[in-house]
Amino acid sequence: MLSHANIFYQVDKFDFFVRLGPGDQTLSLLPPWHIYERAVGYYIFSCGCKQVPAPGTAAAILRRVSALRIVS
């Protein structure tokens, strides 16, 4: 079982792997109830980014959205 400390650690250290800033857009491929998706979502929102859900195929989304980073 993950504790709050585990989730906080993931959120705190995520910028080591991916640098995001205000206005960046990210594509969300995991379901919102997945714990990794939730932790990454907290980081994304703390950076002032926009998270785009994947309501179809990732290829269709990538064709219509520019400057997108896939982080989860």
FENJODA-V683428 format. One record per helix or strand of 2 or more residues. SS is the DSSP state (H for helix, E for strand). FROM is the first residue (numbers start at 1). LEN is the number of residues. Records with the same first field share a line. If there is no record, write none. Layout:
SS->FROM-LEN ; FROM-LEN
//
This chain:
H->4-13 ; 35-12 ; 58-7
E->25-4 ; 50-4 ; 68-3
//
